[in-house]
Amino acid sequence: MNKERTMLLLEGSTYLHTNNSAIKYAMEEIGNVTGAVILGSIEKIGEPEELKKLSIPVIYDSALNSIERIQKGLAEFQPEKVYDLAGAPTVLTSTRNEFASVITASGATYEGLDFTFTGDRNVPLLRDFILHRTDITTLGFLGTGKRVGKTSVINTMAKLMDKYRPVFITMGRGGPVTPVLISPEGYRLTHEHILELSKKSGHICSDNWQTALSTGFPVIGCFRVGEAYRTGVAAFSNVWEGTKMAEKLAPELLIYQGSGIARPPVRLNGEIVIIGADQDPETFGKIERYSIIKGDMIVITKCDTGNKEKLRKFLDLLVSTHLIIETVFKPRPLIPEHSSLKGKKVIFFTTAPPCAIESQKKYLEEHYECQIVNHSNNLANKKLLSEDMKKFKDNFDTVLTEFKAAAIMVMEEMLQRGKEVIICENELIAAKNQDLKSALNEVIGMAFARNSY
């Protein structure tokens, strides 16, 4: 075993149990881990006091930037090596280059899954690693950042894959230490089923449950920590363990969902890359460009809210021959049979950014002949959401809510107030001259062909 004193770089946006799993892995596989520096904010961890639950000493100070925290860690832990288990958006290519200068100047080596910076060269030595491979055909949905709409894209496209009996494998910073299989048989996206499942299974307002209940297909939830410098492959995860679990279900197709800009450590036969039209391509680093170049199809989301012309110019220069589909998200209420929104006064709960709210309200009113009397886009912030609900008067009949974040809090509160509650999905709609189903079938066909080589 490598006996070099090692300091880890971890993310505050990764949950405690996931970081502890990464620390255990590092202690077993990397070397003599003496401490860690927590980068970014700690919104997923909570209060600084919670950091004491990590199994090694850590440096965290919200008053310091990342470089200053690393410098403090170098002084305190005196490492011979610093190993990077952080990832975007906390750490980007540009910031890693800055980290390398500071770390190597101290005499330590700076390493990650596929790179090493050393003091005598001060340039990265890139190294290869082996991707796991399954005999089942694989398809990946990868993103160029957070909140580009991966889950909504997957949930819409999954409804076009029924004949392949797919199993979905997700990964995230808050995923379970042991992969968890979600089998949605007998359940649907209704408030009755959601509340019943939450009593049985605890917190279910997650992408995993959303995909399972929306599509009706099994979903296996996994965790990941950080990503590689060049390719975005998860630096540490239990995705392969989840893959072996999926193989026992004998699907014809395995669907992997990326996390942020990270990709699974599995050989993918086909790749669909999701880019938000509100993203600035000038900020894309090595990983985002790598995914775009490797992708078989690019789905541009939120074309009604972003500067898609700038993005298209960037893509035309980088990958002019790619299959590119322009799309928008539109709210689709899952209205129960024998019910309607026509003529009703509605309050809408969403995680959508303020710039998208008015167009969503207009779409709902025009297509479902209802009146949106109020809304909250604080579904991901319990404190602000609670304040919003207190402000809402009883001048409405129905509540529309996305199945995300604190949706269960909304359901329970509004049902107690005697209101009708309906779940609302974000449906992916392609431009009028583009056929989403045909494009998807083309990519799936390529994936099956590659897997037969």
C-alpha positions as CSV (number, residue, x, y, z in Angstrom):
1,M,0.0,0.0,0.0
2,N,1.1,3.6,-0.7
3,K,2.3,5.0,2.7
4,E,2.5,8.6,1.6
5,R,0.6,11.0,3.9
6,T,-2.5,11.9,1.9
7,M,-4.9,14.8,2.1
8,L,-8.3,14.5,0.4
9,L,-10.3,17.2,-1.4
10,L,-14.0,16.6,-0.8
11,E,-17.2,18.6,-1.6
12,G,-19.5,20.1,0.9
13,S,-22.3,19.6,-1.6
14,T,-21.9,15.8,-1.2
15,Y,-23.8,14.1,1.6
16,L,-22.0,12.9,4.8
17,H,-22.6,9.2,4.2
18,T,-21.3,9.5,0.6
19,N,-18.2,11.4,1.8
20,N,-17.6,8.8,4.5
21,S,-17.7,6.1,1.9
22,A,-15.2,8.0,-0.2
23,I,-12.9,8.4,2.8
24,K,-13.1,4.6,3.5
25,Y,-12.2,3.9,-0.1
26,A,-9.3,6.3,0.0
27,M,-7.9,4.8,3.2
28,E,-8.0,1.3,1.7
29,E,-6.9,2.1,-1.9
30,I,-5.0,5.3,-2.0
31,G,-2.8,5.5,1.1
32,N,-2.3,7.0,4.5
33,V,-5.1,9.5,4.7
34,T,-4.5,12.1,7.4
35,G,-7.2,14.7,6.7
36,A,-9.4,16.4,4.2
37,V,-10.3,19.8,3.0
38,I,-14.0,20.5,2.3
39,L,-14.5,22.7,-0.8
40,G,-17.6,24.7,-1.6
41,S,-20.6,25.3,0.6
42,I,-22.0,22.6,2.9
43,E,-25.7,22.9,2.1
44,K,-26.0,19.1,1.7
45,I,-24.3,18.5,5.1
46,G,-25.9,21.1,7.2
47,E,-24.2,23.0,10.0
48,P,-20.3,22.9,10.4
49,E,-20.8,20.9,13.6
50,E,-22.0,18.0,11.4
51,L,-18.5,17.7,9.8
52,K,-17.3,16.1,13.0
53,K,-19.3,13.0,11.9
54,L,-16.7,12.4,9.1
55,S,-14.2,9.8,10.0
56,I,-11.0,11.9,9.6
57,P,-10.1,15.5,10.6
58,V,-11.3,18.1,8.1
59,I,-10.6,21.8,7.2
60,Y,-13.7,23.9,6.5
61,D,-14.0,27.7,6.9
62,S,-16.8,29.5,5.0
63,A,-14.8,32.7,5.2
64,L,-12.0,31.2,3.1
65,N,-12.0,30.5,-0.6
66,S,-10.9,27.1,-2.0
67,I,-7.3,28.0,-2.4
68,E,-7.1,29.4,1.1
69,R,-8.7,26.3,2.5
70,I,-6.2,24.1,0.6
71,Q,-3.3,26.2,1.9
72,K,-4.6,25.8,5.4
73,G,-4.9,22.0,4.9
74,L,-1.3,21.8,3.5
75,A,0.0,23.6,6.6
76,E,-2.0,21.5,9.1
77,F,-1.8,18.0,7.6
78,Q,1.7,18.3,5.8
79,P,0.6,15.9,3.1
80,E,3.0,14.3,0.6
81,K,0.0,13.8,-1.8
82,V,-3.3,15.5,-2.3
83,Y,-6.0,13.3,-3.9
84,D,-9.0,15.0,-5.5
85,L,-12.5,13.5,-4.9
86,A,-14.4,16.7,-5.7
87,G,-16.2,17.7,-8.9
88,A,-18.2,20.3,-10.8
89,P,-19.5,22.8,-10.2
90,T,-17.3,23.2,-7.1
91,V,-14.1,22.3,-9.0
92,L,-13.6,22.9,-12.7
93,T,-10.7,22.5,-15.1
94,S,-9.5,26.0,-14.5
95,T,-9.6,25.7,-10.7
96,R,-7.8,22.4,-10.8
97,N,-4.9,24.1,-12.6
98,E,-4.8,26.7,-9.8
99,F,-4.9,24.0,-7.2
100,A,-2.0,22.2,-8.9
101,S,0.2,25.3,-8.7
102,V,-0.4,25.7,-5.0
103,I,-0.2,22.0,-4.1
104,T,3.0,21.3,-6.1
105,A,4.6,24.4,-4.8
106,S,4.3,22.9,-1.3
107,G,6.2,19.8,-2.4
108,A,3.2,17.6,-2.6
109,T,1.8,15.6,-5.6
110,Y,-1.7,16.4,-6.8
111,E,-3.6,13.4,-8.1
112,G,-7.1,12.4,-9.3
113,L,-8.6,9.5,-11.2
114,D,-6.9,10.2,-14.5
115,F,-4.2,12.8,-13.7
116,T,-1.1,13.6,-11.7
117,F,0.6,16.9,-11.2
118,T,4.1,16.8,-9.9
119,G,6.4,19.5,-8.6
120,D,9.3,18.8,-10.9
121,R,7.2,19.0,-14.1
122,N,4.2,21.2,-13.0
123,V,2.2,19.7,-15.9
124,P,-0.4,16.9,-15.8
125,L,0.6,13.4,-16.5
126,L,-2.6,11.8,-17.9
127,R,-3.2,8.1,-17.2
128,D,-5.8,5.7,-18.4
129,F,-8.2,3.7,-16.4
130,I,-10.5,0.7,-17.2
131,L,-14.2,1.1,-17.7
132,H,-16.5,-1.7,-16.6
133,R,-18.3,-3.6,-19.3
134,T,-21.6,-5.4,-19.3
135,D,-22.9,-7.7,-22.0
136,I,-26.2,-5.8,-22.0
137,T,-26.6,-2.9,-24.4
138,T,-26.0,0.4,-22.6
139,L,-27.3,3.9,-23.2
140,G,-26.2,7.0,-21.2
141,F,-28.0,10.3,-20.7
142,L,-25.3,12.8,-19.8
143,G,-25.4,16.5,-19.0
144,T,-23.2,19.5,-19.4
145,G,-24.1,20.8,-15.9
146,K,-26.7,20.7,-13.2
147,R,-30.4,21.6,-13.8
148,V,-30.3,21.1,-17.6
149,G,-33.4,18.8,-17.2
150,K,-31.8,15.3,-17.4
151,T,-34.6,13.6,-15.4
152,S,-37.4,15.2,-17.4
153,V,-35.7,14.3,-20.6
154,I,-35.3,10.7,-19.5
155,N,-38.8,10.4,-18.2
156,T,-40.2,11.6,-21.5
157,M,-38.0,9.4,-23.7
158,A,-38.4,6.4,-21.4
159,K,-42.1,6.2,-22.4
160,L,-40.8,5.5,-26.0
161,M,-38.7,2.5,-24.9
162,D,-41.2,0.1,-23.6
163,K,-40.3,-2.8,-26.0
164,Y,-36.7,-2.9,-24.6
165,R,-37.8,-3.5,-21.0
166,P,-35.1,-1.1,-19.7
167,V,-33.7,-0.8,-16.3
168,F,-32.5,2.7,-15.2
169,I,-29.3,3.2,-13.1
170,T,-28.9,6.6,-11.5
171,M,-26.0,8.1,-9.5
172,G,-25.7,11.1,-7.3
173,R,-23.8,12.7,-4.5
174,G,-26.6,11.7,-2.1
175,G,-27.1,8.2,-3.5
176,P,-27.3,5.1,-1.2
177,V,-24.1,3.4,0.1
178,T,-25.6,0.1,-1.1
179,P,-27.5,0.3,-4.5
180,V,-31.2,0.4,-4.0
181,L,-33.7,-1.1,-6.4
182,I,-37.0,0.8,-6.8
183,S,-39.7,-1.4,-8.4
184,P,-42.8,0.8,-9.1
185,E,-45.2,-2.1,-9.9
186,G,-48.7,-1.1,-8.8
187,Y,-47.9,2.5,-8.1
188,R,-48.3,5.7,-10.2
189,L,-47.6,9.4,-9.9
190,T,-50.7,10.3,-7.8
191,H,-50.7,12.1,-4.5
192,E,-52.3,9.0,-2.9
193,H,-49.6,6.6,-4.0
194,I,-46.8,9.1,-3.2
195,L,-48.0,9.7,0.4
196,E,-48.5,5.9,0.8
197,L,-44.9,5.2,-0.4
198,S,-43.4,8.0,1.7
199,K,-44.8,6.4,4.9
200,K,-43.3,3.0,3.8
201,S,-40.0,4.2,2.4
202,G,-39.2,7.6,3.9
203,H,-38.0,10.4,1.6
204,I,-39.1,9.6,-2.0
205,C,-39.0,13.0,-3.6
206,S,-35.9,12.1,-5.6
207,D,-35.0,11.7,-9.3
208,N,-35.0,7.9,-8.7
209,W,-38.5,7.7,-7.5
210,Q,-39.7,10.2,-10.0
211,T,-38.4,8.2,-12.9
212,A,-39.7,4.9,-11.5
213,L,-43.2,6.2,-10.9
214,S,-43.3,8.3,-14.1
215,T,-42.1,5.5,-16.4
216,G,-43.2,2.3,-14.6
217,F,-39.7,0.8,-15.1
218,P,-37.2,-0.4,-12.4
219,V,-34.6,2.1,-11.2
220,I,-31.4,1.4,-9.3
221,G,-30.1,4.3,-7.2
222,C,-26.3,4.6,-6.7
223,F,-23.9,7.1,-5.4
224,R,-20.8,8.8,-6.9
225,V,-18.1,11.1,-5.6
226,G,-16.2,13.6,-7.9
227,E,-15.2,13.1,-11.5
228,A,-12.1,12.6,-13.6
229,Y,-10.2,15.5,-14.9
230,R,-10.5,14.7,-18.6
231,T,-13.5,12.5,-19.2
232,G,-15.9,13.2,-16.2
233,V,-16.0,9.5,-15.2
234,A,-17.1,9.3,-11.6
235,A,-14.0,9.2,-9.4
236,F,-15.6,6.8,-6.9
237,S,-19.0,5.1,-7.0
238,N,-21.0,1.9,-6.5
239,V,-22.4,2.1,-10.1
240,W,-20.8,-1.2,-11.1
241,E,-22.4,-2.9,-8.1
242,G,-25.7,-1.4,-9.2
243,T,-25.1,-2.7,-12.7
244,K,-24.6,-6.3,-11.5
245,M,-27.9,-5.9,-9.6
246,A,-29.6,-4.7,-12.9
247,E,-28.2,-7.6,-14.9
248,K,-30.2,-10.0,-12.7
249,L,-33.4,-8.4,-14.0
250,A,-32.5,-9.4,-17.6
251,P,-33.3,-6.2,-19.4
252,E,-32.5,-5.6,-23.1
253,L,-31.3,-2.1,-22.4
254,L,-29.5,-0.5,-19.4
255,I,-30.1,3.3,-19.1
256,Y,-27.5,5.3,-17.1
257,Q,-28.2,8.8,-15.9
258,G,-25.2,11.0,-15.4
259,S,-24.8,13.3,-12.4
260,G,-24.0,16.9,-13.1
261,I,-21.2,16.6,-15.7
262,A,-20.1,13.2,-14.3
263,R,-20.5,10.0,-16.3
264,P,-20.8,6.4,-15.0
265,P,-17.6,4.2,-14.9
266,V,-19.2,1.9,-17.5
267,R,-18.6,1.4,-21.2
268,L,-21.6,3.1,-22.9
269,N,-22.8,1.9,-26.3
270,G,-24.8,5.0,-27.0
271,E,-24.7,8.5,-25.5
272,I,-27.3,11.3,-25.4
273,V,-26.0,14.6,-24.2
274,I,-28.3,17.2,-22.7
275,I,-27.4,20.9,-22.8
276,G,-29.5,23.8,-21.4
277,A,-30.0,26.6,-23.9
278,D,-29.4,28.9,-20.9
279,Q,-25.9,27.7,-20.5
280,D,-22.9,29.7,-21.8
281,P,-20.8,27.5,-24.0
282,E,-17.8,29.7,-23.2
283,T,-17.8,28.2,-19.7
284,F,-17.5,24.6,-21.0
285,G,-14.3,22.9,-20.0
286,K,-12.6,19.6,-21.0
287,I,-15.4,17.4,-19.6
288,E,-18.3,19.1,-21.2
289,R,-16.6,19.2,-24.6
290,Y,-15.6,15.6,-24.3
291,S,-19.2,14.6,-23.7
292,I,-20.4,16.7,-26.6
293,I,-17.9,15.2,-29.0
294,K,-18.6,11.7,-28.0
295,G,-22.4,12.1,-28.0
296,D,-24.6,10.4,-30.6
297,M,-27.4,12.9,-30.1
298,I,-27.6,16.3,-28.4
299,V,-30.8,17.5,-26.8
300,I,-30.9,21.2,-26.3
301,T,-33.5,22.0,-23.5
302,K,-35.2,25.2,-22.5
303,C,-35.0,26.7,-26.0
304,D,-37.7,29.1,-25.0
305,T,-35.6,30.7,-22.1
306,G,-32.0,30.7,-23.3
307,N,-29.7,32.0,-26.0
308,K,-29.9,29.0,-28.2
309,E,-28.3,30.9,-31.2
310,K,-25.0,31.3,-29.4
311,L,-25.1,27.6,-28.3
312,R,-25.9,26.4,-31.9
313,K,-22.9,28.4,-33.3
314,F,-20.7,26.7,-30.7
315,L,-22.0,23.3,-31.6
316,D,-21.8,23.8,-35.3
317,L,-18.1,24.6,-35.0
318,L,-17.4,21.6,-32.6
319,V,-19.7,18.9,-33.9
320,S,-21.5,20.0,-37.1
321,T,-22.6,16.5,-38.1
322,H,-24.3,15.6,-34.8
323,L,-28.0,14.9,-34.5
324,I,-29.2,17.9,-32.6
325,I,-32.8,18.2,-31.2
326,E,-34.1,21.5,-29.9
327,T,-36.7,21.2,-27.2
328,V,-38.7,23.0,-24.6
329,F,-40.3,21.8,-21.3
330,K,-44.0,22.2,-20.8
331,P,-46.0,21.4,-17.7
332,R,-48.3,18.4,-18.1
333,P,-50.7,17.8,-15.2
334,L,-51.5,14.2,-14.6
335,I,-55.2,14.8,-14.3
336,P,-57.2,11.8,-12.8
337,E,-59.8,10.1,-14.9
338,H,-63.2,11.9,-14.8
339,S,-61.5,15.1,-13.6
340,S,-60.6,18.4,-15.3
341,L,-58.9,21.7,-14.6
342,K,-61.3,23.6,-16.8
343,G,-62.7,26.7,-15.0
344,K,-60.7,26.0,-11.8
345,K,-58.5,28.4,-9.9
346,V,-55.1,26.9,-9.4
347,I,-51.9,27.4,-7.4
348,F,-48.8,26.1,-9.1
349,F,-45.7,24.8,-7.2
350,T,-42.5,24.3,-9.2
351,T,-38.7,24.5,-9.1
352,A,-38.6,26.4,-12.4
353,P,-36.5,29.6,-12.5
354,P,-38.4,32.9,-12.4
355,C,-37.7,33.4,-16.1
356,A,-39.7,30.3,-17.0
357,I,-42.7,30.9,-14.7
358,E,-44.8,33.2,-16.8
359,S,-44.6,31.0,-19.9
360,Q,-45.6,28.0,-17.9
361,K,-48.5,29.7,-16.4
362,K,-49.6,30.9,-19.8
363,Y,-49.3,27.4,-21.2
364,L,-51.4,25.9,-18.4
365,E,-54.1,28.5,-18.7
366,E,-54.3,28.2,-22.5
367,H,-54.2,24.4,-22.8
368,Y,-56.2,23.4,-19.7
369,E,-58.6,26.4,-19.5
370,C,-57.8,27.1,-15.9
371,Q,-56.7,30.2,-14.0
372,I,-53.3,30.3,-12.2
373,V,-54.1,32.6,-9.3
374,N,-50.7,32.2,-7.6
375,H,-47.5,30.2,-7.7
376,S,-44.3,29.3,-5.8
377,N,-41.0,28.3,-7.4
378,N,-39.5,27.6,-3.9
379,L,-40.3,23.9,-4.0
380,A,-36.6,23.2,-3.3
381,N,-36.4,25.6,-0.3
382,K,-38.5,24.4,2.6
383,K,-38.3,27.7,4.5
384,L,-39.3,29.9,1.7
385,L,-41.9,27.4,0.6
386,S,-43.5,27.4,4.0
387,E,-43.6,31.2,3.9
388,D,-45.3,31.1,0.5
389,M,-48.0,28.6,1.6
390,K,-48.8,30.8,4.6
391,K,-49.4,33.8,2.3
392,F,-51.7,32.0,0.0
393,K,-55.4,32.7,0.7
394,D,-58.1,30.1,0.2
395,N,-59.1,31.6,-3.2
396,F,-58.2,28.5,-5.2
397,D,-59.6,25.0,-5.9
398,T,-56.7,23.0,-7.0
399,V,-53.0,22.6,-6.4
400,L,-50.6,21.6,-9.2
401,T,-47.2,20.5,-7.9
402,E,-44.1,18.9,-9.4
403,F,-42.9,15.7,-7.7
404,K,-39.6,17.2,-6.4
405,A,-37.9,18.4,-3.3
406,A,-40.6,19.3,-0.7
407,A,-43.6,18.3,-2.7
408,I,-44.8,16.0,0.0
409,M,-45.0,19.0,2.4
410,V,-47.2,20.8,-0.2
411,M,-49.4,17.7,-0.6
412,E,-50.0,17.2,3.1
413,E,-50.6,20.9,3.8
414,M,-53.0,21.4,0.9
415,L,-55.0,18.2,1.5
416,Q,-55.5,19.3,5.1
417,R,-56.9,22.5,3.7
418,G,-59.3,20.5,1.7
419,K,-57.8,21.3,-1.7
420,E,-57.5,19.0,-4.8
421,V,-53.9,18.0,-5.4
422,I,-52.6,17.0,-8.9
423,I,-49.0,16.1,-9.8
424,C,-47.5,17.9,-12.7
425,E,-44.7,16.6,-14.9
426,N,-42.3,18.5,-17.2
427,E,-42.9,17.1,-20.7
428,L,-40.1,17.4,-23.3
429,I,-41.4,18.7,-26.6
430,A,-39.3,18.8,-29.7
431,A,-39.3,21.6,-32.3
432,K,-42.1,21.1,-34.9
433,N,-39.8,19.9,-37.6
434,Q,-38.0,17.3,-35.5
435,D,-39.1,13.8,-34.5
436,L,-37.9,12.9,-31.0
437,K,-39.0,9.2,-31.3
438,S,-37.2,8.6,-34.6
439,A,-34.0,10.3,-33.3
440,L,-34.1,8.1,-30.1
441,N,-34.6,4.9,-32.1
442,E,-31.7,5.8,-34.3
443,V,-29.4,6.2,-31.3
444,I,-30.7,3.0,-29.7
445,G,-30.1,1.2,-33.0
446,M,-26.5,2.4,-33.0
447,A,-26.0,1.3,-29.4
448,F,-27.2,-2.3,-30.2
449,A,-25.0,-2.5,-33.2
450,R,-21.9,-1.4,-31.3
451,N,-22.6,-3.9,-28.5
452,S,-22.6,-6.7,-31.1
453,Y,-19.0,-5.9,-32.2
